Amino acid sequence: MLVMSQILVPEFDRSKSLLFQDLYFARKKPLIKTTVTEATCTICQKGLGDGVSVTAKKIGLKLRLFCQYHIPQE
């Protein structure tokens, strides 16, 4: 997108005029889609705000979050 602005400033004798011109190319802002959720335990839904630590563990092909009390043993 091209944006241009101009200001014409006439002088008193009308034979000389000043033209101020700005020309710049504006880029479109990239569209960012994101979803954010608090990290909470999959079982009890407690998180850092509740005073428990949360650990991520890969089970099968999925990543699950567990608190310090519900983390499965290997």
N, C-alpha and C positions, 0 to 999 in steps of 0.2 A: 504494500500500500504506500502510495506517495502522498505526502502532505506538504502543502505549501501555504505560506501566509505572506501577505504583502501589506506594507503601509506606505502611502504616498504622502509626502510632506511638501506642500507647495511653498515656494519662496515668495517674497513680496513682489518682485519684479515679474513674476510669472514666466520668465524665460528659463529659469533654472528650477528644477524640482529634484527632490531626493526620493529615491525609492529604496526602502529597506525590504529585503526579501529573505525569508528563511525557507530552506528546502531540506527536508530530511525524509528518510525512508523508515517507516515504522514496521516492525515485525509483529506478526501475530504471536501472542503468548501461547506457549505449548499447553495443551490440555492435559492435566495430570489427574488421573483418577486413583484414589487411594481409600482404603478402609483401615481404620485403626480401632483396635479394641484393647482393653486392659488384659494383661497376662494373668489369667486365673487358673486355678486347678480344675481339671476336667471333671473331677469327682465331687468336690465340695464347694467349688466356685470361690474359694478364698484366694486373695492375692497379696501383693506387697503392702497394700494399705491396711490389711488385717494383721500384719506383723509376721507373715510366714514367707519363706523363700519359695520361689517357683522355678522348676527345672523343666527343660524341654527334653523329651525322649522320643526317639523314632521307634514306632511299633508298626511293623509291616511297612507299608508305603506312606503312612501318615505320621505327622509330627504331633505329639500330644503333650500337654502341659500338666505337671503334677506338683503338688505342694510337698513340703518335706515329710508330711505324714502319710501321703498316699503314693509315693514313688514306688513302682514295682521293683522287686528284687530280680536280679538276672539269673 
